[in-house]
Structures are given as structure tokens and as C-alpha cells.
Amino acid sequence: MNGIFFFMNGILTNLKNTFRRQKQRFTICFIFEIKNYSVMKRNLFPIVLIFCLLVSFFSCSNKSNKRPRKPVSSISIKPAKQLYTSGDKVTLEIKTKLRDGELKSVKVYYEGDLLKESTDLDFEIADVELAKVGNTSFKVDAEKTDGLKNSRTKTINVISDIAPKQLTYQVIEKYPHLKTSYTQGLEYYNGYLYEGTGETGHSKLMKIDIKTGKPLQSFDMDDKYFGEGITILNGKIYQLTYRAKKGFIYDLETFAVIDSFTYKSEQGWGLTNDGTNLIMSDGTNVLTLLNPDDFSIVKTVQVANNRGNMNVLNELEYIEGIIYANIYTTNHIVKIDAKTGKVLEEINLEGLIDMYHQPGDRIDVLNGIAYDAENDRMFVTGKLWPMLFEVKFIEQ
């Protein structure tokens, strides 16, 4: 019996090794006829049964797996840097590996625009100019003739090639401002100041007499909303909320809520418009242009200076191709080229409120920019500030 057992065990080991090497399915059938050995028949039957089960298991588990494989591409950028500057020219090196099949095409994109399509596995694209600032991406799509495709993306950081001018301010006039207003949005329209305020349970929309600082009209938002930026476009007031991913539309004359809308950004911060589209900030360095009819994304613009991305963009004001933005928790306003996102000027308003509040006042950060185009006046204020200031930005 021991001899038979070791004989069978040797066969099993050899078969197992054969299956691993060849990866083919075998159908093996053994017929044993043992006569006149009744005791041996009883002992051998379990061994034969186990042997057949093992053969079946190895046969199934070692089926050949010949699924077609996706192409795998890589993108290398030369020269390799941690930071690139707008206007730099780079070379892209594309390499694609195929495990099987034939290549149909490789397409390379820069920020969604097609740079090149090729049928080569390896190639270069020279003199690609980095025209946009912020986190810039290159994408390669590789596809085989059997339809299998794969994508790879490489992101780099591009800073502005402009050193922003450093400005300060001159106070032209002062006006009273409600100390209870946690200012989130500010706009000047037809001789009146419109203000959106925040804080859960205290968020409002107001029309204000600029000379007295008193509300002429007011609407209280539902207590569950934290109000954010506002803007006026085509006879309507648009207002964002902080984290609800929802905005509201009001009739300019009555403040009646006539509609609401949703947006993809996780947070709503500042809001302005260019006469056609809404422009919103969300606490990052990205400005999003929205269609005011269906609130689809028209485009996004990233903002950067010559040091890096300009994050925490807050309250906004659009003036003739320029966007002014508060930088949250700071005393700075930046002047942004609306097309390129490049910061053109940085304005330091340090000390603006220092002389105009009492020691016990609960003042918060600078926030709120409004422009009177007819009289060329710029207004700024802050959260819970007792004053609104007409200012002029001047060189240091």
C-alpha cells in the first residue's frame, strides 16, 4: 500500500508541475481494475477519488487567461521642474507599452485641447508653450484596434510671469455700516448699496442707503442657510450659500424669491458677473463662470501670482475685464486679469479699520468690494465693521 501511495503522489506532483508550465487543460481518466484483492480495492478507492478531484481542481484553476490588455502610456516633461512659469516652452515625451494587439492611436491633450495624434508608440512634442497658470494638466489617451483604451494624466504647477505691483490705499470718504452685518457680498447699483450677510440664523439680503448705512429693504434667509456672495444681473439678484451647494434668485425690486439653483462647487464664497456670466469663488484659487440661465459651467479660470496659486479668493467685483478679490483672513485685495487669471496688483489695506472701531467691537476680517461705475468710486468694508470706506488705490 505504501508503494501505491507514493506512486500516486509522484504522479500528482508531476501533473501539477505540468499544468503550471503548460497552462493547458487536461482531461485525464484513469481506470483501475484490480481483481481478487478486495482489501486493496477498499483502500485504493478513496485515493483514486481524491486524485480525480485534484486533477479536476488543477485543470480548472490553471485555465489559460488570455484577456486582452490595455495599453499603458507615460508622460515625461523636459525640463523637469517643481514650478514652471507661464510662457515657458517644454517638450513632452510620450511612451506607450503594448502587451498584445495593435495600436490604433495615441492622442495628447493640453488642458483639454488636442496637441497631437500619432500611431507611434514613442514620440515627442517639442515647444509646447505653457499659456495658463495654476495646476495645468496634460493627458494622453491610447487606444488599440480592438477598442481597448487607457488614459494617463500629468499635472504641473505654473506660476504667473508677472510680478504684481504693490499698492496701498487712500481713504476718500467714510460711511456708517451696520456692526451686525457679517458681510459676505457687496454691490453698488443705481445709487444704492446691496449687501448679503452670513452666519447661520442671521443671513440676510439688504438694500442700503449708503449715506446712513440703514437698510431700506431686507429679506431674511431660512435659518438653515449661511448666506454668501451676491451679484445683480438682468434685473435679478443672485445669492450663494456656504455649504448647501445652493443659490437663490430674487426679484430686484421686491426681493421675492423667484427661483433657486445648484452648483458643483463644494462651497460658495464670492459672486460677481461680467455682464453675461456669473463668476463665483469657492475658497480655492479657481474662479468658475456660470451660465445664468441653466447654471452650467462656461469655463474656469485659475488665479496665480509669480509665487504660486492665489488661494482663498473671497468676495469679488468685476470691473472692465478685471476681477478684484478679497483674500480671506488677510488685509489684501488682488487685482486679477479675468482672462488669464494672472494677478496684476496686490493691494495692502492694513490698518484701514483701526481708527474707526471701539475696543469692544467684535470686528472680523476685511471682506466686501463694490464699485460705482458712474462716479468711479470704490467701496470696501469688512465683516461686522462699523464703517464702509470709499478708497483709492495708490502706489506705495
C-alpha positions in Angstrom: 0.0 0.0 0.0 2.8 2.4 0.8 4.3 1.8 -2.6 1.0 2.6 -4.3 0.5 5.7 -2.3 4.0 7.1 -3.1 3.4 6.2 -6.8 0.2 8.1 -6.9 1.7 11.0 -5.0 4.5 11.2 -7.6 2.0 11.2 -10.5 0.1 14.1 -8.8 3.3 16.1 -8.3 4.3 15.7 -11.9 0.9 16.6 -13.2 0.8 19.7 -11.1 4.1 20.9 -12.4 3.0 20.1 -16.0 -0.2 22.1 -15.6 1.8 25.1 -14.2 4.3 25.0 -17.1 1.9 24.5 -20.0 -1.3 26.2 -18.5 -3.5 23.8 -20.6 -6.5 21.9 -19.6 -6.1 18.2 -19.3 -8.8 15.6 -19.1 -7.4 12.6 -17.5 -9.2 9.4 -16.9 -7.7 6.5 -15.1 -9.4 3.1 -15.0 -8.1 0.7 -12.5 -9.1 -2.9 -12.5 -7.8 -4.8 -9.6 -9.1 -8.3 -9.2 -9.0 -10.7 -6.3 -7.7 -8.0 -3.9 -10.8 -6.9 -2.1 -8.9 -5.3 0.8 -6.8 -3.3 -1.7 -9.9 -2.2 -3.6 -11.4 -0.8 -0.4 -8.2 1.1 0.5 -7.4 2.3 -3.1 -10.9 3.8 -3.9 -10.6 6.9 -1.6 -7.1 7.6 -3.1 -8.4 7.4 -6.7 -11.4 9.6 -5.8 -9.1 12.3 -4.2 -6.8 12.0 -7.2 -9.6 12.7 -9.7 -10.8 15.6 -7.6 -7.3 17.1 -7.5 -6.9 16.7 -11.3 -10.2 18.5 -11.9 -9.2 21.3 -9.5 -5.9 21.9 -11.1 -7.4 21.7 -14.5 -10.0 24.4 -13.7 -7.6 26.6 -11.8 -5.0 26.6 -14.4 -7.2 27.7 -17.3 -5.4 29.9 -19.7 -6.3 33.6 -19.1 -5.7 35.4 -22.3 -7.8 38.6 -21.8 -6.6 41.5 -24.0 -4.6 44.1 -22.0 -5.0 47.8 -22.1 -2.2 50.0 -23.5 -0.2 51.8 -20.8 1.2 55.3 -21.6 3.5 57.6 -19.7 4.2 61.4 -20.0 7.6 63.0 -19.2 8.2 66.7 -19.3 11.5 68.2 -20.1 13.0 70.1 -18.5 11.7 68.7 -15.2 10.9 71.4 -12.6 8.8 71.8 -9.5 7.4 75.1 -10.7 7.0 76.3 -14.3 6.4 79.9 -15.4 3.7 81.0 -17.8 5.3 81.3 -21.2 7.8 78.5 -20.6 8.2 76.1 -23.5 8.5 72.4 -22.7 9.0 69.1 -24.5 6.6 66.2 -23.9 8.0 62.7 -24.2 5.2 60.0 -24.7 5.9 56.3 -24.3 3.3 53.6 -24.7 3.6 49.9 -23.9 1.5 47.2 -25.6 1.2 43.7 -24.1 -0.8 42.4 -27.1 -2.8 43.6 -30.1 -2.1 46.6 -32.3 -2.1 50.3 -31.6 -4.8 52.4 -33.2 -3.8 55.9 -32.0 -2.3 57.9 -29.2 -3.8 61.4 -28.5 -2.1 64.0 -26.4 -4.1 66.9 -24.8 -3.1 70.1 -23.1 -5.9 71.4 -20.8 -8.5 69.7 -23.0 -7.1 70.9 -26.3 -5.6 68.2 -28.7 -1.9 68.7 -29.2 -1.1 65.7 -31.4 -2.4 62.4 -32.6 0.0 59.6 -33.6 0.2 55.9 -34.3 3.7 55.7 -32.9 4.3 54.0 -29.5 7.1 56.5 -28.6 7.3 60.2 -29.8 8.0 63.7 -28.6 6.1 67.0 -28.9 8.5 70.0 -28.7 8.0 73.6 -27.9 4.7 73.3 -26.0 4.1 76.8 -24.6 2.6 76.9 -21.1 -0.1 79.6 -21.5 -2.2 79.0 -18.5 -1.5 79.4 -14.8 -2.3 77.2 -11.8 -2.5 73.4 -11.8 -2.0 72.6 -15.5 -2.7 69.1 -16.9 -1.5 67.0 -19.8 -3.5 63.9 -20.8 -2.7 61.0 -23.1 -5.3 58.7 -24.5 -4.0 55.4 -26.0 -6.3 53.1 -27.9 -5.9 49.7 -29.6 -7.6 48.4 -32.7 -9.7 46.1 -30.5 -11.3 49.2 -28.9 -9.4 48.9 -25.5 -8.2 52.3 -24.3 -6.4 53.8 -21.4 -5.7 57.4 -20.2 -2.9 58.9 -18.1 -2.7 62.5 -16.8 0.2 64.5 -15.6 -0.3 67.8 -13.7 2.2 70.5 -13.2 2.1 73.9 -11.4 2.5 77.0 -13.5 3.0 80.4 -11.9 2.5 83.8 -13.4 5.2 85.6 -15.3 4.1 88.9 -13.9 5.4 90.4 -10.7 2.3 92.2 -9.3 2.5 95.8 -8.5 2.3 96.5 -4.7 -0.3 99.2 -3.9 -1.7 100.8 -0.8 -4.8 103.0 -0.3 -6.1 106.4 0.4 -9.4 107.0 2.2 -11.6 109.3 0.3 -14.8 109.1 2.4 -16.4 107.2 5.3 -19.9 106.0 5.7 -21.7 104.2 8.5 -22.1 100.4 8.3 -24.2 98.0 10.4 -22.0 96.4 13.0 -24.3 93.4 13.0 -23.7 92.7 9.3 -21.4 89.7 8.7 -20.6 90.9 5.2 -20.3 88.2 2.5 -21.4 90.0 -0.6 -21.4 93.7 -1.6 -22.6 95.5 -4.7 -23.4 99.1 -5.7 -26.3 99.5 -8.1 -28.3 102.6 -9.2 -27.3 104.7 -6.2 -27.8 102.0 -3.5 -25.7 99.5 -1.8 -26.8 95.9 -1.8 -25.4 93.6 0.8 -25.6 89.9 1.5 -24.6 88.7 5.0 -23.8 85.4 6.5 -23.8 83.4 9.8 -26.4 80.6 10.2 -29.6 82.0 11.5 -28.6 85.6 10.7 -28.2 85.6 7.0 -29.8 88.4 5.1 -30.1 90.3 1.8 -30.4 94.1 2.1 -30.8 97.2 0.1 -29.0 100.0 2.0 -28.9 103.8 2.0 -25.2 104.4 1.6 -25.2 107.7 3.4 -26.9 106.5 6.6 -26.0 102.8 6.5 -29.6 101.9 7.2 -31.5 99.1 5.4 -34.3 100.3 3.1 -35.3 96.7 2.2 -34.4 93.4 3.8 -35.0 89.7 3.3 -34.2 87.0 6.0 -32.9 83.8 4.6 -34.1 80.5 6.1 -32.2 79.8 9.3 -30.6 76.7 7.9 -28.7 78.7 5.3 -25.4 80.6 5.7 -25.5 83.4 3.1 -22.6 84.2 0.9 -21.8 86.4 -2.2 -24.3 88.3 -4.2 -24.5 90.0 -7.6 -27.1 91.8 -9.7 -27.6 90.8 -13.4 -30.6 91.4 -15.7 -32.9 92.7 -13.0 -32.2 89.8 -10.7 -30.2 89.3 -7.5 -28.2 86.1 -7.2 -27.0 84.9 -3.8 -24.8 81.9 -2.9 -24.8 79.8 0.3 -21.8 78.5 2.1 -22.1 74.7 2.1 -25.6 73.9 0.9 -24.4 74.0 -2.8 -27.5 76.0 -3.5 -28.1 79.6 -4.6 -31.2 81.8 -4.7 -32.6 84.3 -7.2 -34.5 87.3 -6.1 -36.6 89.9 -7.9 -34.5 93.1 -7.8 -37.5 95.3 -6.9 -39.4 93.2 -4.4 -36.8 90.8 -3.0 -39.2 88.0 -3.7 -37.5 84.6 -4.2 -38.3 83.7 -7.8 -36.0 80.7 -8.2 -33.1 78.7 -6.9 -30.1 76.9 -8.4 -27.4 74.4 -7.5 -23.7 74.3 -8.3 -21.0 71.7 -8.3 -18.5 73.5 -6.1 -18.5 72.2 -2.5 -18.7 75.7 -1.1 -20.0 79.1 -2.3 -17.9 82.2 -1.4 -17.8 85.3 -3.6 -20.0 86.2 -6.6 -19.9 88.8 -9.4 -20.7 89.0 -13.1 -19.2 90.2 -16.3 -22.4 91.3 -17.9 -23.0 87.9 -19.4 -22.0 85.2 -16.9 -21.9 84.8 -13.2 -18.4 84.5 -11.7 -18.1 82.6 -8.4 -15.3 81.7 -6.0 -15.3 78.7 -3.8 -12.4 79.2 -1.3 -9.7 77.9 -3.7 -7.7 79.6 -6.5 -10.4 78.8 -9.0 -13.0 81.2 -10.4 -16.0 79.5 -12.1 -18.0 81.2 -14.8 -21.7 80.0 -14.8 -24.4 80.4 -17.4 -27.1 82.4 -15.5 -29.9 80.6 -17.5 -29.1 76.9 -16.7 -26.1 77.4 -14.4 -23.8 75.2 -16.4 -20.1 75.8 -16.2 -18.9 78.0 -19.1 -15.3 77.8 -18.1 -12.9 78.0 -15.1 -10.0 80.3 -14.5 -7.2 79.6 -12.1 -5.6 82.5 -10.3 -1.9 82.7 -9.5 0.8 85.3 -8.9 4.6 84.9 -9.6 5.0 82.9 -6.4 2.2 80.3 -6.7 -1.5 79.8 -6.7 -3.6 82.5 -5.1 -6.0 80.6 -2.8 -8.9 81.6 -0.6 -10.4 84.0 -3.1 -13.4 85.5 -1.4 -15.7 88.5 -2.2 -15.5 89.5 -5.8 -16.0 92.6 -8.0 -15.8 92.7 -11.8 -14.7 96.0 -13.5 -13.9 96.1 -17.2 -12.1 92.8 -17.7 -10.6 92.9 -14.2 -11.7 91.0 -11.1 -10.9 92.4 -7.6 -10.9 89.7 -4.9 -10.5 89.8 -1.1 -8.0 87.2 0.1 -9.8 85.7 3.1 -8.3 86.3 6.6 -5.9 88.9 5.2 -6.0 92.7 4.7 -5.2 92.2 1.0 -7.2 92.7 -2.2 -5.8 91.3 -5.5 -6.5 92.6 -9.0 -6.8 89.7 -11.4 -6.8 89.6 -15.2 -10.2 87.9 -15.9 -9.0 86.0 -19.0 -5.6 84.7 -17.8 -6.0 84.5 -14.0 -2.7 86.4 -13.5 -2.5 88.7 -10.5 -1.7 92.2 -11.7 -1.7 94.1 -8.5 -1.7 93.3 -4.7 -3.3 96.0 -2.5 -2.5 96.2 1.2 -5.3 97.7 3.3 -3.6 97.1 6.6 -4.8 99.5 9.3 -7.9 100.6 7.5 -10.4 99.9 10.3 -8.0 100.5 13.2 -9.1 104.1 13.9 -12.8 103.6 13.4 -13.9 101.0 15.9 -14.3 100.7 19.7 -12.2 98.3 21.7 -15.2 96.1 22.5 -16.4 95.9 18.9 -16.5 92.3 17.5 -14.9 93.2 14.2 -13.8 90.4 11.8 -11.8 90.4 8.6 -11.8 92.6 5.6 -14.5 91.5 3.1 -16.6 93.4 0.7 -15.8 95.3 -2.6 -18.3 97.4 -4.5 -17.8 99.8 -7.5 -19.8 102.8 -8.6 -19.1 102.9 -12.3 -20.9 106.1 -13.0 -18.9 108.1 -10.4 -15.7 105.9 -10.5 -15.9 105.2 -6.8 -14.6 102.1 -5.0 -16.0 101.0 -1.7 -14.7 98.4 0.8 -15.8 97.1 4.2 -15.4 94.1 6.4 -17.4 91.6 8.4 -19.0 93.4 11.4 -17.2 96.6 10.6 -18.9 99.8 11.8 -17.6 101.7 8.7 -17.8 101.5 4.9 -14.9 103.2 3.1 -14.6 104.9 -0.2 -11.0 104.3 -1.2 -8.5 105.0 -3.9 -5.7 102.5 -4.6 -2.3 104.2 -5.0 1.3 103.1 -5.4 3.4 102.7 -2.3 
